[in-house]
Amino acid sequence: TTDNIYESIVVMSKRANQISNNIKEELSQKLSEFTSSNDNLEEVFENREQIEISKHYEKMPKPSLIAVQEFLEDKIYYRNPSKEPKEL
């Protein structure tokens, strides 16, 4: 943990953004498997597998909660370049 609450919040926020981006990327990849090339307005229908995948991701814990848990368990590596000794 950091000695400064604001630094801790920034660390958790940046980690939550990383987690969110990873989840979005993973979800997009899984849903792209179901897209068809000939989507007409009349032919668009809801795919049961797509719905199940979406429901699975909706039930997952939010990225901010995952980041807080990782931070509390010291699973996040972070550094502050402004606090590191400068090399000559």
Phi, psi and omega in degrees: 000161179265167177274353185239125182299324182291322176296319179299317180296319179296317179300312181294323180296314180294322178293320178299321177296319177299314180298315180300315179296320178296317180294317179298317180297315180297317179296317179299319179297317181292320180286332180292339178295337185260355181285141178249154185283338182249071178268103171261159181301324180285333186267354181287125177220158182280128180271128183301320180295321177298318180296317180296318178297316180298318179297321178301314181290330177292329182279345181293153177296150181292149181304325180295322179292320178297317181296318178298315180298316179298320180295315181294331179268009180055040179263000182255126173269129178214157176211154179244106183301331181288342180261355180277148178296139182276138178272145179266000000 
